[in-house]
Amino acid sequence: MNSFDYHPRTRIVFGPGRLALLGHLASEMGARRALVVSDPGIIAAGHTARGIEALEKAGIETHLFSDVGENPTTDHVEAGLAIAHRYDPELLVGLGGGSSMDCAKGINFVYSGGGRMQDYWGVGKATREMLPMIAVPTTAGTGSETQSFALISDAKTKIKMACGDKKATCRVALLDPELTLTQPKRVTALTGIDAVAHALETYVTKRRNPVSTAFSREAWRLLSENFSRVLDDPSDLAARGGMQLGACFAGLAIENSMLGATHALANPLTAHYGIAHGQAIALMLPHVVRFNAAEVGGWYRELMEATSRNGKPQPPVTPEYLVESVSHWATKAGLAGRLADCGVEQDKLADLAAAAAREWTGGFNPRAMTGAEFLELYRAAY
């Protein structure tokens, strides 16, 4: 049994219409000026304006940084940092998907501690207290709202840096499922697959513990029961809420047990081919589950039995059922099923495997990974 140190740092506020509470929650922190970090898509949907309105109604001077890309880079952080220096905020609000929330954390690292984003690559590199943050996720995917890590890519090397420090944990995660209703079907699928991977990977990592498995288990239950529902009916608010809570709980699981080989394999695909993170996850997750099942198949079966309705297993209770479920969701959403379909060249698989072997999440995978194993999995997905 692994030891753990579980210290809840994030208040979770959940429910339809809760975005209206943003100003009240910010006021409770004593903030007078806030910097909202969002992206053009969320702004176009009207969510950012509603969040800013709630802040301003509470008497909080609010400024917006909206130059956030799908995968935030050091350039995005630098641009946001310039806005922060101009207005001297006392609170940061990440309103959007994982990119907006991670970029807000990145800005906070450098604004509060100085230096460059690269200085915070790793764990525990923040030497000063950071500004309080509120996360308002508009997707059901990354779980960044309950994590102390920001994933920021180096704009020059394209390497995705995991920058983690408990000081970077958001004070409040404001979950309003109404904000996820505007997601296009593809975004719903990409973020949903990512959340599913978080639940499945955290349940079997080397650092799994009683706390992480409790969050992983509930995350899987919520996600597996609601993913098909939101793909079939994007207006199903109850299913949207289930997906958003599932993603949030999976984020808490990551915070307590980390991820595995799926994310190590996905990141090079995004860095070198621009494949969307959720698409890369969908390509690799079935093969990783099948690969890991040789060692932790019992844990996968345990997960399915624990989350089946009425406590009764729904046959077939095998790891292959998980593989089929992930593949079914990806197909249902129209996502590609093979690396070859995404423009990946077969003669580049060895280079990708070498890059995956350098990704730190692979070290937490329950089955030992080397370049050879990563290459085996890429070949299986090709």
Buried (B, 14 or more C-beta within 10 A) or exposed (E): EBEBEEEEEBEBBBEBEBBBBBBEBBBBBEBEBBBBBBBEBBBEBEBBBBBBBBBEEBEBEBBBBBBBBEBBBBBBBBBBBEBBEEBEBBBBBBBBBBBBBBBBBBBBBBBBBEEBBBBBBEBEBBEEEBBBBBBBBBBBBBBBBBBBBBBBBBBEEBBBBBBBBEBBBBBBBBBBBBBBBBBEEBBBBBBBBBBBBBBBBBBBBBBBBEBBBBBBBBBBBBBBBBBBBBBEEBEBBEBBBBBBBBBBBBBBBBBBBBBBBBBBBBBBBBBBBEBBBBBBBBBBBBBBBBBBBEEBBEBBBBBBEBBBEEEEBEEEBBBBBBBEBBBEBBEBBEBBBEBEEBEBEEEBBBEBBEBBBEBEBBBBBBBEBEBEBBBBBBBBBB
